[in-house]
Amino acid sequence: MKYIKCPICGTENKVGAKYCRICFSRLVDVSRSKISLKTDFYPQVTKHKNVFALFFIILLLVLLWLLLK
């Protein structure tokens, strides 16, 4: 069976797989394009970074309110 090596973590994945089974980064066919070191997950996290920060601040304020009550 043939394997393709993940450009991020080096894990061997089956040929034809679109994503790495360990780090979930996109596997690129070296013969067709350049290797990209970015994962598909990173842009989604940065897109919603403000929502995560706002949720954390609200949670912190609620916990402080409960402790001081």
Buried (B, 14 or more C-beta within 10 A) or exposed (E): EEEBEBBBEEBEBEEEEEBBEEBEBBBBEEEEEEEEEEBEEEEEEEEEEEEEEEEEEEEEEEEEEEEEE
